[in-house]
Amino acid sequence: MSGISNRAMVVMAAVLCSALVGGGCGQEKEAAAPTEIAKPSPGPTTAPAAAPTKSSDAARAEAQQIFATRCTPCHGATGGGDGPASSGLTPPPRNFHDKAWQSAVTDDHIEQIIQYGGAAVGKSPAMPSNPDLMSKPEVVAALREYVRSLGK
């Protein structure tokens, strides 16, 4: 592999990771033709929503497992944007510890990007969608709660 650039190796690692964990690392897995799904609005309005919904313990446990397998490769184990697949990604993965970002995005925006991916909200298409979570609103809410907790 001496003729392969570092960026190409990162992309290859992301593709391999995606195949192993089913959709993480910034690469979308192939899926069946999407059904009619309403497109989310492009981006946040202003501040976080006032009263976030609480998730069940089961939803939180599933969200933790999803974060560990799908989000950690790019966002890092602690959400700092420093996962093993993050080097070479432009733009770099979001650092969830960034208080300015946390105060600038709505809960709805976070949930949209989790479900529909970065391109759906005008951000990096390297952030994959998670269509399997569209039927699991409690798990999406638990992931959003976790992302919010990293900014405190």
N, C-alpha and C positions, 0 to 999 in steps of 0.2 A: 504494500500500500504506500510505497514511498512517493508516488506521483499524486497522491490525493491530498488536497488542502485540508487544513484544520476545520474549516467551515463545512466541507463535504463530509468529513468524519462526524461532525456534530449532527448533521442532517441524517446520516446513516444511523447513528446511535438513536436519534429521535424516532426514526421509522421503526427500528428494531424494538425500542421501548414501547412504542404504540402497539406493535403486534403482540408483545408480551402482556401488556396490561389492559389492552382493549380500549385505547382511545386517548391516552395522555401524551405528554411530551410535545405538544404543539403540532401534531399531525392528526388529521381526521382519518378515522377508519372508514372503509367503504360501508355504506349502509343501504338498506332497501330504499326505494324511491320514497321521498318524504310525503306524508299526507298533508292535507291542507292545514297549515299552521299559521296563525296570525303573526305577521312580522312585528317585532318589537320596535318601539320608537328608537331613533338613532341617538342614544346617549342620555346622560343624566340631565336632570333639570337643575337642582341646586343642592340642598342639604339632604341628609339622610331622612328617611321616613320617620314619623313621630313614634309610632307604636309597632315595633316589629313583632311578628307572631313568634310564639315559642314552639319549639319542636319537642317531640317525644324522645324518651331515652333511646328507643330503637332507631329512630331517625338520626339522632346524634351519633350513635355507634356506626351506622351505615355511612354517614357523612365523614367520620374520621377515617374509615377504611378507604373511601373514595379519595379523600385528600391524600392519604399516604400513597396510593397507587397511581392516581391520575395527575395530581397537582404537584406533589413533591419533586418529580423529576425536573420540572422547570422552576417552580416557585420556591423550592427548598423545603426542608423538613419543618422549619420554623416560619415559613412564609416570607423570607427576606428577598426573594427573587434570585436566589443563588443556588438553585438546584444543579445537579450534575449535567443536565442537558441545556442549561441556560447560557453557557459560554457560546458566543457566536450568533446568538439570536438577536436580531435587530427589528424592532426595539427589544430591549431586555424584558424579561417577565416582570410583572408588577411586584413591587415590594409592599406587602400588606401592612408593614409597620409604619409606613409613611402617613403621618397624621394629617398632612395637608390633603392628600388624596382621599383619605377616609372621610374627611369633613366635606369634600367636594362632590362625592358620589352618593346617589340614593340607594336604598336597599333594593329597589326595583331594578336599578342598573346592574347591581352585582348579580342579582338573580337572573337577569336576562343574559349577561355574559356567560354565566355558568351553563345555562341551557342552550343558548344559540351560538355561542362563540364570539370571538373578538370582532370579526367582520360585520356581524349583525348590529353592532353598536358603534361602528366607525373606528374600531381599534384593530390591532394586528390580527390578520387571518391565521397566524401561527397558534393563537389560542383556539383550541378546537371546541366544537359544540358537543353537548352531551345529550343527544336526543332521548336516551333511555331514562333521563331524569325528568322529562316533561310530564310524566304520569306520576311523579313522586314529589309533590309540592312540599311535604314535610322535610324530605331529605335536602331539597334545594334550600329551604329556609334554614336548616341546620348548617349547611355549608356556608351560607351567608352569615349566620351568627358566628361561626368559627372565624371567617375572614374578618369580621368586625372586631372580634376579641383580640386579634393580633395587632390591632392599632391602639390598644389601650396600654 
